[in-house]
Amino acid sequence: MTRNTKENKNKPNVESKSAYVLTSLIAILSLVAAGGGLILGSALYRDNFLVTSGWRGNDLVTTFIAVPLLVAALVLTWRGSLRARLVWLGMLDYTLYNFAFYLFGTAFNRFFLLYIALFTFSIFALIFGLVQTDVQAIGHRFWDRTPVKWISGYMLFVAAGLTTVYIIQSVGFITTGQLPAIVAATSHPTSVVFALDLSLVVPVLILGAIWLWQRRPWGYVLAVIANVKGAVYMMALAATTITAVQSGAANDMTQLGLWAFIGAGSLIVSLLLLSNLGAKHN
């Protein structure tokens, strides 16, 4: 291999540069969106009292946990860390999922175009990031001792739980006409959480779990992405529950136990996978 070939190989290509630039924009715009939400509060959000109170918790986690983690992962990815690359992709999945809620789940407000930008940038940054990820090489760097069956079982358990809850309530509406509790409480015309979880979360968990069980490279990658996103988003849900109760918009904090269970499970899984990502091929 000639010197010029080596230099060209080590240079970030168009897709990599695009993903890095988009991520930088996402970090900045996320701070504007979440920080603006914290500052403006009900002057920005036009949802009912329960939903508006919940956005504050989400904005707190996005501002002080998600964005710093995204930026740190981006910097370390630029420096060549494979572990950081997977965390970076997981955090892009977080921004995609998180701002999908703002785009489709908030009453129309002054940040609408900002939500569109964040949602769209996250889609393309994640696509470009995945395209430039050597999935096969990363998959072969995981040690044989990686507890893939336990991790796959956990992911399938979470997917089954979410699917069961949403299907039962959806079928219940068909048979009884009774709206799911979350639709009634939020005053939304539909359940955004049902829609996003059944389309963006459950399929990734199931596919990632099956491929991980089979020790396919994509299984490792999807498992880290899904669980990094899951761990951070459970913090957002916990904060949402707490701020809603503190504001007086809600009085039930029993869901904190569920968010803590899934969040802790996703964090443990993420750490297990990343700690079993070796520096050399098996």
Secondary structure, 3 states (H helix, E strand, C coil): CCHHHHHHHHCCCHHHHHHHHHHHHHHHHHHHHHHHHHHHHHHCCCCCHHHHHHHHHHHHHHHHHHHHHHHHHHHHHHCCCHHHHHHHHHHHHHHHHHHHHHHHHCCCCCCHHHHHHHHHHHHHHHHHHHHCCCHHHHHHCECCCCCHHHHHHHHHHHHHHHHHHHHHHHHHHHHHCCCCHHHHHHCCCCCHHHHHHHHHHHHHHHHHHHHHHCCCHHHHHHHHHHHHHHHHHHHHHHHHHHHHHHHCCCCCCCHHHHHHHHHHHHHHHHHHHHHCECCCCC
